[in-house]
Amino acid sequence: MSPHIWMSAVDFRYLPGRKKEGLLTFAEGIFDVFITFDVSNSKRRKLSGHQTAVIALTEKSNRLEDLGPLGGKILEALRTIEPGQIIHVAG
């Protein structure tokens, strides 16, 4: 069993296009680490003013067969990531 609990932002009633705040602002205080394909503004190494860390995935799709090979890299990133940091994970 994994020591990590995962949930989607939609499970917390974040509906894209219906919330005024950005997804990262919404995730603050709910998630310690936010994993996303949306890498807008993720060129920075630190997320100014945020405690939520971000793992930005780069893969051709979000289908399970494409994401599966990233599993080990994601787990490694979870072991080392710091609050407010962005780590890019690619296949």
N, C-alpha and C positions, 0 to 999 in steps of 0.2 A: 504494500500500500504506500502511496506517495505521501510525503509530509506536506505536500502543497494542496491547497484547495483552489479550484478554479471555477469561475462563473463568468458569464458574459455580461457586458454592460446592459444589455437588453433585459436580463434577469433582474436588474436593479431599476428597471423602468426608464432607462435612457433610450429614447427613440430618436435616431438621427433626424435632423430637420425640425424637430419639435421642441428641442431644448435650446435656450438662448446661450448657455455656457458651452465652451468647447468640451470635448470628450475627456481630455486630460484634467481639466478643472473639475468636471463631474466625478472623475475617478479618485480625486484627492480625498483621503479620509475613508475611502471604501476599500481600495486596493493598495497593497504595498508595491506591487509590480504590475504594470499594465503591458500586455503583449498585443502588438498591433501591426497591421500592414500600412496604416496611415502614418506616414513618416513626415508629414508636413512639419516644418520647423525642427526636424530632428537632426539637423546638421550640427547643432550645438552639442557639446559634450556634457553640459550641465543644464538642467531645467530650472532656470531662475525662479526661486520662490516656491518650488514644488518639493514635496517629500515623496511623492510617488515616483518610482523609477520606471523606465520604459525599455522594453526589449522590442526593437523594430525589426520585423522579419522581412527578408527579401527573398522571394520565391516566385515562381511563375503563376501560382494560384494558391488559394486557401483550401484546396482539396486535400483530404487526408493522405492520399498517396504522394502528394508533393511535400506536405509538411512532415510526414513520418521521419524522413532522414534528418530533419533538424532537431529531433527530440533530444539527443545527447548534448548538442550545442546549447539548446535552451536550458537544460538542467545545469550545465556548467555556468551559464550566465546567471542563473538564479543563485548559485553559490557565491558569486563574487560581486554582484551588482550592489551599488550603494544608493541610498535615497537621493532622488534628483538626478541620477545618472541615466544616460542613454547608452545601451549596448546594441550594436547592429549584428544580427545573425543572418547569415546567408548560406545557401546550399553549396 
